[in-house]
């Protein structure tokens, strides 16, 4: 393991790499990009393109790999989530007072659809919908195919992945000897100031420095370039919120570092490097720690890691759900899903008897309990069935329409709920890659999914569609299926509230209905 990444996060990152940018998305986005269709590439990567004038950024968009950007966007796996960090604007390029942005989702656990837009910088970054701005204009290797091969050189100081397996600096950082790693990279830096009982900032500093996932030699190179360009005698490297390493002697063979406490409220200080712009890719750790096989990397990331090796094509998943053994009345029964329902070795009479007993207050057991738990998060589901449900719902969460459709075609019961109590109807806003394609909503409604089902927040699928960026076509389809527009969630937010806060003018028909 490594002190640079908590062991508890590795499993979450493994799921991120499995679900967040599916192979079908990569293949479709790549094909559209190579055909010169950047709008098609964005559509394949579940990025909605606004009505803005993109002419200023025509050259950037010709080389934009939206699936690669999605691969590298920030996430919070420390909570076990696989979803994107919400409410951020990502700046890709600038031209005069305008910028090319990608807007991240409003909710971390909501639809993972993104939005591409052009806007004036001042207006966009003052928008209260967004809580932060991530500037990738100097990190084009994260989204521009022309610079994608530079990924390792810019973040790890290496041209290929192999030297990183035996890197002495990385070995010191893995062991938590971060100050020694900086010394080994050619910087005379003492350990962080020791903490005492009253100095919680210093305790935080020790943790932030240990987890600072940057190559000190790369930081030193960036500091020297900044000092030369700006004529500076020192450059600061921010560590955590309240401290920086101040580097001096940058024009000599061995710079020195000292610890300086910062005024938290002073931002944008000249001569300071933001380590996030130099951070190692998480894939470096996933591969070297054996969490992720190299062939499961994004093809453009694989090419940067192993430039002399042929790039493997993203492999298609085997989505056929297998049978599962369930303990039932002292025996082991085989349960499988076919035709969208559970196939269990019990007669219709036995099924009717069990459900009658439950209606009278009794408990379901064995096969019947497993069938009920699939549709109700309150029940306990056998592990292999729980894996199948998680697979279905994570694919839906990340907009893998091809994968979800394949699972339903293979017979998976569509009446599952995820950890937030959502059904597949709740997740439709992120699954409808073509807004006018209502095949999946109609299929789910025909299968009997409840249009008034409530998730853990008390929201119906209609409420989620309005709040989570669902298309007007989806909203109309849910209304036509009988969805009530007068609902409120558990905190009292109504459909009218969501419409007012989160939509522009694309749901005028709903506003008239609610008037």
N, C-alpha and C positions, 0 to 999 in steps of 0.2 A: 504494500500500500504506500501512499504518499501523503505527506503533510500538506501538499498543495491542494488536495481535493479530498473532502471527507468521504470515507468508505461508504457511508449511507447514501451518498449521491450517485454512486456508480450505477446502481440498478435503475434509478430514474433516468440517467443519461442513456443507458442501454435502451430503455423504452422510447426515449426521445428519438434516437437514431432509427429505431424500427418503425415508428409510426408518423413522426412529425412531417417528414418529406418522403412520402412513399415512392417506390420505384416507378409506378405508373405515372406519377406526377413528373418525375425527372425525365422519363422518356418522352412524354408529350411536350413538356416545356422545351426540351433540347431540340426536338424535331421542328417545332415552330420557330425557334430562334435561328436554327440553321437555314430555314426557308426564308428568313428575313422578316418574319411576322412577330414583332415584339409584343403586339397586343394579344396575339394568340398564345405566346409564351406566358404572359401574365395571367391570362384566363386559365391556362393549364395549371399554373401555380397558385390558383385561388387568390389572385390579386385583382380587385376591381379597378378599372381604369376610368377616371372621371372624365368630365367633358372639357377639361382645361386644354389650353393650347400648349402642346408639347414640342413645338417647333424648335425652341431654343435648345432642347436637349435631344435632338434627333440622333446625333452621333453617340451619345451616352446610351440611348435606348437600343441602338443597333447591337451593342455589345453587352447589354444587360442580361444577366442570367438570374431570373427571379427565383428559381428553385435553389440556386446557390445562396442567394441572400437569405431566403427562409431557413436554410441549413445553419447559417451563422448567427441568426438573430438571437437576442438575449432571452434566457429563460431562468426560472427559479427552481431548480431541481431539489434544493434543500428541503422543500415542503413535499417532495414526492410528485410534484406536478410535471407534466410533459408540455404544458402550454407556454405560450409566449408571455414575456413581461408586458403587462397592459399599459395603455395610455401613454405611449411614447411616439414621437415623430422621429423618423430616421431620415437624415439629410444625405442624399446620394451625390448631388452635384449642385453647383451654383452658377448663375449667369446674371451679372448685374445685381439687382435687388431681388431677383426671383431665385427660387430653389426647387429642385426636384425632390419630393418627399415620398416616403412610404409611411402610412399611418397604421400603427399596430392596433389590435383590438381594444375595445373599451373594457372588457372583462377578461381576467386571466383565464377563467374556466369556461368562457363563452366561445362563440364562433371564432375560428382562427383565420377567417378571411381578412385580407389586408386591402389597403386602398392606395393607389398611386395617384399623386396630384402634383400640380404646379401651383405655387402660391408665393406671394411676397413674404420674405422672411419675417419681418416684424409682425405682420398680421397672423401668420401661421403659428409662430412660437408664442404669441400672446393668447392663443385659444385656450380657454379654461378646460376644454375637453381633454387636454394632454398635460401630463405632469412632468415631462422631461423631453429633452432633445438629444438624440444620439447622432453625432456627426461622423459619417463615414466617408467624407470627401477625401480624406487622406488615407483611407483604407479600402481603396478600390479593389484590392485583391479579394475582398469578401463578396463582391457582386459583379465585377467587370471581368469578362472572360479573357481580355487581353492581359490582365495583371494577376489573374488567379494563380499562375505558376509561381508567383513570388511569395506565396503564403508562408512557407517555412523560412525563407531567407529574411523576410521582414520581421518575423516574430521570434524566431529561434536562432537566427544567424547561421543556418545550415541550408545547403542546397538539396539535401535528401533527408529522409527520415532516419536512416541507419545510424548516423553518428549520435543521435539522441538516445539510442538504447544504452550507450556506454558513457554518456556525458558525465564528467565528474561534478560539474556544477549542478546538474539535475539531481545527482545522487545526494549531494549535500542538502539541497532543498527538500528532497524526499524525506530525509532524516530530520528535518526541522532545524537544520543548522544554516539558517538563511544568511546571517552576517558572514559566516565563513564562505558561503557561496559567492557573495559579493567580493570578498577579498580574493578568492580564487579567480574571479573574472577580471582582476586588476584594479579594484577600488579599495582604498584603505578606509574601512567603515567599522566603527565600534558597534557592539550590540545595542539595541534600543535601551533607553533609560529604564532602570528597574522600577517596577511598580511598588507602591506601598498601599496600605489599607485605604487611604483617602484618595488615591490617584486612579480612579476608574478609567480615565483617558489613557493612562500608560498601560493598564491591563489590556484595554482594547487595542492599543498600538502593537503589543506583542503578538496578539492573534492576527491582526491585519498584516503584519510584516511576514509572519510565517506563511500565510496563505497568499502572499503577493506573487501571483503566477506570471512572472516575467523573467526573461533571461537578462541578468545584470549586464552582460556584454552588449546586448541589443540596446538596453537603456543607456549605457555609456556612449555608444555610437550616436544615438539620437540626441543626447545632451551635448556632445561635441558639435554636432551639426547646428543645433539651435544656438549655441554660444557663438559659433563663427558667423552665422547669418545675422544675428542680432547684436553682435559686439558686446556680449555679456561676460562678466568675470565669474559668474556662478549660475547654476541651473538647479532648480528644485524638482524633486520627484515626489509627488504626493503619495503618502502611505496612510490609508484610512481617511477619516474626516479631519483629523486635528493635527497631523504632523507631516513633515516632509524630510526627505534626505536632501541636504543642500550640498551639491557637488562643486568643488573648487579645484583649481589647477588643471582645468580641462585641456589646456594646451600643452601639458607635460605628459610624461610617460605613465605616471601613476596618480590619478586624481584622488582627492580626499573627500570623504563624506562626513557631515555632522548632522545631528538631529535637531530640528527646529520645530517648536510648537507654533501652530498657525492660529490666526483669528478666523474662526469658522465662518464668520459673516463676510469675509473679504474674498470674493471670487474673481477669477479672471486675472490673477496676478501675472505680470509679464515674467518670462523666464521660468515657467513651471511646466513640467511634463505631466500629462494625465496617463497613468499606467494602463488604463483600459485600452488605450490606442496601441499598446505594445504587447498586450496579453497573448500568451501562447494559445493556440486553438485547443479546445477541450479534446479534440480528436487525438492529439499527441498522447495524452494520458490514456484515453480509452484503448488505443492500439497497443501502447507499450506495456500497459497493465493487463492486457489480454481480455479486456471487456468487450472489445469490438474487433471482429476479424477485418483485416484490411480490405477485403473485397466488398464489404458492406459500407465503405466510405462513399460519399458522393463522388462520382467519376472525376470531377474537376479537382476535388481534394486528393483523391488517390493519385492523380497525375502529378500534383505538386509534391506529394510524399515520396512517390516512387517513379520519377520521371523516365527511367530506362525500362520500365515494365509496361506491358500492354494493359490498357485500361479495361477492366471487366465491365460487361454490361450489367446494369441492375437486374438482379434475379427476381423472377416472379415468385410470389408466395404460393404454397400449396394451401388452399383455403378450405378444403373439404373437412368439415368437422368430424372427428372420429367418435366412436362409441365410448361410453364412460360406464364404469362399474359403480353401482350404488348399493349400499347396505340397506336391505328392505326385509323387515320381519324375520331377522335372523339368517337371511340368505343374501347372496350377491346376485343382483340383477343387472343386466346390460341395458343402458338407456342411450338412445340416439335421437337425433332430430332429423326428421324428414318432412318435406312438404310444409315447413313452417310451424310444426308442432312437435311435441315430445312423443316419441314412440316408446312405450313402456309395456312390459309383459303382464298387463292386467286387462281384464275385460271392461267393457263399457259399464257393466253393472257394478263392478268394483269401484270404478272411477266415480260413478254417481253416488255410491254409498259413502265414499270418503269425503266428497264435497258436501254431502248432506250433513255428515257428522260435524264438519267444520262450521257449516252455517248454524249449527246448534251450539257452537262454542267449543267443540273438540279440537284436537290438534291433528295435522296431517303427518304422516310418517313415510319414511323410505322414498320410493319413486315419486309419490304424490307430493311429498314435502320438497323434493328437489325441483319438480316442475313449478310449484308455487313460488319457491325462492328465486327462480330465474326472473320472475315478473315482479318480485317484491323484495326490495333490499333488506327488509327486516329479517328475512329468513336466511338460514345458513345453507350455502351451496357447496356441494362436493368440489374439491380443488380443481379437478380437470374441467368441470362445467364452469366454474368461476373463471378459469383461464379463457375459455371460449367466449364467455360474456364480456370479459375485459377486452379481448381482441376485437370483438364487434364494436363495442362502444368507443374504444380508442380510435379505431378507423373512422368512425362517424365523427368523433370530436375533431379530428384533423382533416376532415373534408375528403377522405379517400372514398369517393363515390364508386369507383371501380371495385374496390375491395368489399365495400358494404353490399353492393349489388351481387357480387360473386358469392358472398356468404348466404345471402337470402336465396339465391338460385340453388345453392347447395342444400337448402332445407332448414337453415337456422331459424329458430323461432324469433320473430321480430319484436316480441313483447318484452324485451329486456329493459332494465333501468340501470343507469350508471351510478357512480358514487354520490352524485348530486340529485338523485332521484329522477333524472330526465329520461324520457323515452326517445326513440328515434325521431318522433315528430318534433320534439324540442330541439333536436340537433340539425333539423333541415336547413336553417340559414347557412350553415357552413358546408353543406353537402350539395347545394344546387349550383353546380359550376356553370350551367346555362340557365339564367333566370326564368326563361319561358318553358323549360323542360319540367313538366309536372309529373313525369312517370313515377318517380319514387314517392312523392306525397300521395298520389292516387293509389299506389300499390300498398302503402302502409295503412291508409284509411280502409281500403278494401279488405285488408287482413284483420280489421277490427280494432286497431289501436284507438284509444280513447282521445278524442279531440279536446276533451276537457280535463285530461290528466294533469295533476299538479306535481311540480318538482319540489325539492326541499325548500325552496324559497316561496312556494305557493304560486308559481307562475305556470300558466297554461302554454301550450305550443303557440297560440296566437300572441300572447304577451311576449314570449321569447322571440318570435319572428319580428315584432315591432322593435323591441329593445335591442335585438342582436343583429340588425341589418338585413333581415329577410327581404326578399324581393316583393314588389307589389303583386306579382303573379302568385307568390306563395300566400300572401295575406288574403288575397281574394279566394284562393282555393280552400283555406281553412274556414273562412266565413261561409263559403258555400257548403262546407261539410257540417255546419251547425255550430261553429265556435262562437261563444258568447263574447261580445265586445265590452261588456260591463263588468269585467272581472277586476279584482284587486289582488296583489300579492300579500305576503305575510306582514309587510311593513306599511301596507295601505296604499302603495303606488298603483294607480290605475293605468289602463291602456292610454287614456288621454294624457296622463303625466309622461309616460314613455314617449308618446308621439311628440309632445311639446319639447322634451329635452334632447331627444336623440335622432330625430328625423328631420329631413329638409322639407321638400314639398312633393315628394314622390308618392305620398299616401293621402292625397287630398280627398279621395273618396271615403277613406276611413274617418278623416276629420269631420266630413259632412255627416257621416253616420253617428258620430259621437256628439255632435253639436246638440 
